[in-house]
């Protein structure tokens, strides 16, 4: 069975990663219903259960029975938001994909703004919150992640990214063969286009629960992005090495000139100890960067999949068990 759904019809696919959201999913579908009917003649909502520990999958199954345009995918465990997004994007059947969170902080009513901007000739449109509703540390970590993403993407729009986006489905052809556990959907999209933009949208406060993205998780995500999709840390290590080599040459010339003109070497162990400590720190820093890249090469060699699907709920066809990794099959295509 193939991971990709190649049949694309004119319409709209909504991709929602789901994690511990049993309380918000019914309201999300209720608000999406009129928006989708006003936006496209054909549409679907793909709910990807990313290893939820509550009753989210049972809620998805119940919603799929009530609405034939809902498709459910149950992943074998928690893989992460971007991994679940990749799964949903690869299974989309229509030519436009909207991604949004499951916590209703991205108002479904704002989808029309993104679709209108997409008609101006862009390939990806982000919905940038006009007011952030997160805590201080979450905002700090989010800004650091966006700065890192800007380095990886090489696009100014990276400063305005969000999980609320619309994209043209054919962009997935650029990363059809991508297979890695470390995923940044936004970086993958740059492999297929440079036509990005963003519009300002409402950002509502979270109604139920707390965010699953902590400061630590966002920093780890930023590290995975920059070492998984960019080589600039290696260039940084090279510059650090070059800089400290020049510094060492300068220290050597200083000692040589002092001995030549004053007749005695530089006294004191603290000076020598400080220089050794500086050089040792620079070496360990560079080795640490190289180690991060080697770890990712090791994991790539293991051929670990980005996700594995346990069960698929097809529109009007009930649930089907799926064995193996990366399997998504559309029985209606």
Residue pairs with C-beta under 8 A, 6 or more apart in sequence:
1 322
1 324
1 327
1 328
1 329
2 328
2 329
3 90
3 326
3 327
3 328
4 90
4 172
4 176
4 328
5 90
5 91
5 92
5 93
5 328
5 330
5 333
6 333
7 93
7 330
7 333
8 93
8 94
8 95
8 169
8 170
9 42
9 93
9 94
9 95
10 40
10 41
10 42
10 94
10 95
11 40
11 41
11 42
11 43
11 44
11 93
11 94
11 95
11 96
12 36
12 39
12 40
12 42
12 43
12 44
12 94
12 96
12 97
12 98
12 115
13 43
13 44
13 45
13 46
13 88
13 92
13 93
13 94
13 96
13 97
13 98
13 169
14 32
14 36
14 43
14 44
14 45
14 46
14 97
14 98
14 99
14 100
15 46
15 48
15 85
15 88
15 89
15 92
15 97
15 98
15 99
15 100
16 28
16 45
16 46
16 47
16 48
16 88
16 99
16 100
16 101
16 102
17 48
17 50
17 81
17 84
17 85
17 88
17 101
17 102
18 25
18 47
18 48
18 49
18 50
18 52
18 56
18 60
18 84
18 102
19 49
19 50
19 51
19 52
19 56
19 78
19 81
19 84
19 102
19 212
20 52
20 53
20 54
20 56
20 209
20 212
21 52
21 54
21 56
21 102
21 103
21 208
21 209
22 52
22 54
22 55
22 56
22 58
22 59
23 207
23 208
23 209
24 102
24 103
24 104
24 207
24 208
25 47
25 56
25 59
25 60
25 63
25 102
26 59
26 63
27 104
28 102
28 104
28 108
29 45
29 63
29 67
29 70
31 104
31 107
31 108
31 109
32 45
32 108
33 67
35 108
35 109
35 111
35 112
36 43
36 45
36 69
37 43
38 112
39 111
39 112
39 115
40 94
40 96
42 94
43 69
43 94
44 69
44 70
44 71
44 92
44 93
44 94
44 315
45 67
45 69
45 70
45 71
46 71
46 72
46 73
46 88
46 91
46 92
47 60
47 63
47 64
47 70
47 71
47 72
47 73
47 102
48 72
48 73
48 75
48 84
48 85
48 87
48 88
49 56
49 57
49 60
49 72
49 73
49 74
49 75
50 75
50 78
50 79
50 80
50 81
50 83
50 84
51 75
51 76
51 77
51 78
51 79
52 78
57 72
57 74
60 70
60 72
60 74
60 313
61 72
61 313
61 319
63 70
63 72
64 70
64 71
64 72
64 313
64 315
68 315
68 316
69 315
70 313
70 315
71 91
71 312
71 313
71 314
71 315
72 311
72 312
72 313
72 319
73 87
73 88
73 91
73 309
73 311
73 312
73 313
73 328
74 309
74 310
74 311
74 312
74 313
75 83
75 84
75 87
75 307
75 308
75 309
75 310
76 307
76 308
76 309
76 310
77 308
79 181
79 306
79 307
80 183
81 163
81 213
82 183
82 184
82 185
83 181
83 183
83 306
83 307
84 307
85 99
85 183
85 185
86 178
86 183
86 185
86 188
86 306
86 307
87 306
87 307
87 309
87 328
88 97
88 99
89 97
89 99
89 167
89 169
89 172
89 185
90 172
90 328
91 328
91 330
92 169
92 172
93 330
93 332
93 333
94 169
95 168
95 169
95 170
96 115
96 118
96 166
96 167
96 168
96 169
97 166
97 167
97 168
97 169
98 111
98 114
98 115
98 165
98 166
99 163
99 164
99 165
99 166
99 167
99 185
100 106
100 108
100 111
100 163
100 164
101 163
101 164
103 206
103 207
103 208
103 209
103 211
104 204
104 206
104 207
105 133
105 203
105 204
105 205
105 206
106 127
106 162
106 163
106 164
106 201
106 203
107 201
107 202
107 204
110 127
110 164
110 201
110 202
111 166
113 127
113 199
113 201
114 125
114 126
114 127
114 164
114 165
114 166
114 199
114 201
115 166
117 125
117 197
117 199
118 125
118 166
118 168
120 197
121 195
122 195
122 196
122 197
123 167
123 168
123 171
123 189
123 192
123 193
123 195
123 196
124 165
124 166
124 167
124 168
124 171
124 189
124 193
124 195
124 196
124 197
125 165
125 166
125 167
125 196
125 197
125 198
125 199
126 157
126 160
126 161
126 162
126 164
126 165
126 196
126 197
126 198
126 199
127 162
127 164
127 165
127 198
127 199
127 200
127 201
128 160
128 161
128 162
128 198
128 199
128 200
128 201
129 162
129 200
129 201
129 202
129 203
130 200
130 201
130 202
130 203
131 203
132 139
132 142
132 203
133 203
133 204
133 205
133 206
134 142
134 211
137 215
138 211
138 213
138 214
138 215
138 218
140 215
141 213
141 214
141 215
141 218
141 219
141 222
142 218
144 218
144 219
144 222
145 218
145 219
145 221
145 222
145 225
146 158
146 159
146 160
146 161
147 159
148 222
148 225
148 226
149 158
149 161
149 184
149 186
149 187
149 222
149 225
150 156
150 158
150 159
151 226
151 230
151 232
152 158
152 184
152 187
152 225
152 226
152 229
152 230
153 186
153 187
153 190
154 190
155 190
155 194
155 196
157 196
157 197
157 198
158 186
160 198
161 186
161 198
164 201
167 189
168 193
170 192
171 189
171 192
171 193
172 192
173 192
174 188
174 189
174 191
174 192
174 193
175 188
175 191
175 192
178 188
178 306
179 303
179 305
179 306
179 326
180 228
180 299
180 300
180 304
180 306
181 299
181 304
181 305
181 306
182 224
182 225
182 228
182 296
182 299
183 306
184 221
184 224
184 225
184 228
184 229
187 225
187 228
187 229
189 196
190 196
213 221
223 292
226 232
226 233
227 233
227 289
227 292
227 293
227 296
228 296
233 289
233 292
233 293
234 289
234 290
234 293
236 289
237 285
237 286
237 289
237 290
240 282
240 285
240 286
241 282
241 286
244 278
244 279
244 282
247 278
248 275
248 279
251 275
254 266
255 265
255 266
258 264
258 265
258 266
259 265
305 325
305 326
306 326
307 325
307 326
308 324
308 325
308 326
308 327
309 322
309 325
309 326
309 327
309 328
310 321
310 322
311 319
311 320
311 321
311 322
312 319
312 320
312 322
312 328
312 329
313 319
313 320
314 320
314 330
314 331
314 332
315 332
317 331
317 332
320 331
322 328
322 329
